[in-house]
Amino acid sequence: MRGPGGEVETVNYLTLTSMLLNELQKRTAENQQQAERIAVLEERLSGLESTLMAARKRPSGSEERPAFKEAQHGQMAAFQ
């Protein structure tokens, strides 16, 4: 609660507790969403690394397979 001059005089701990709990729940949900997004991105990165390693192992004169081009295009489109 604030006094006539605007300075804090008392704290309503019942309200404060509810507000802090609400913020904690929001942050927990946000952290969970971020963890899920990171897992998806790590999986996609692993797939891209595998595709790149496979491409590097092919002889330099070989043609790119259409499936490789499609996968590459699909993965890059997801980042746009």
N, C-alpha and C positions, 0 to 999 in steps of 0.2 A: 504494500500500500504506500502511496506517496502522500507527503505532507503538502501544505499550502505552497511551499516554495518549489515543489517538484522533486524533492529529494526522497529517496526510499527510506521509510520509517520502519515498516514491518514486512515480513514475507508470509504469504498465505501458503503454507507448506502442503496443504491438501491439494490445492490447485497446481502447485509446482510439481508435485509427485506425478499427477496425471499427465501434465505436459511433458515431463521428462520420459515417462513410460511411452507415450505416444511417439515421441521423436525416436526413441530407441527401437520401437517396432518398425517405423518407417525405414530407418537405417539398416535394420536387419533384413527387411524385404529387398531393399536396394542392393545390399551386399550379395544376397542370394541370386538376384537377377544378373549381377555382374559376374558371379562365379559361373553361372550357366553359360553366359555369353563367352567367357574365356574358354570354357571347355569346348564349345562349338568351334571357336576360332583356332584352338590348338589342334583339334581334329582336322580341320580344313588345311592348316599349315602342314601337318604331317602328310596329308594326301598330296599336297603340292610338292613337298620335298621328295616324296616317293616318285611322283611323275617326273620331276626334274632329274633325279638320279637315273631313272630308266632311260630318259632321253639322252643323257650323257653317255650311257653305256652302248648306245647304238652306234654302228659305224658312221663316220661323218658323211658318207655319200648316200645314205639311205633316205628314203622319202618319209616325211611325217605322215603318220596314219591319221585318217579323218577323225577317228574316235579321240585321238589325242588333242586335235585342234578343237573339237567340240567341248571336251572337258575343260580345256584351257580357257576357252571363251566363256563357258558357263561360270567358272570359278572367278574370272576377272569381272564379269558382269555383276556378281554378287557384291563386289566392293564399291560399285558405282552408286 
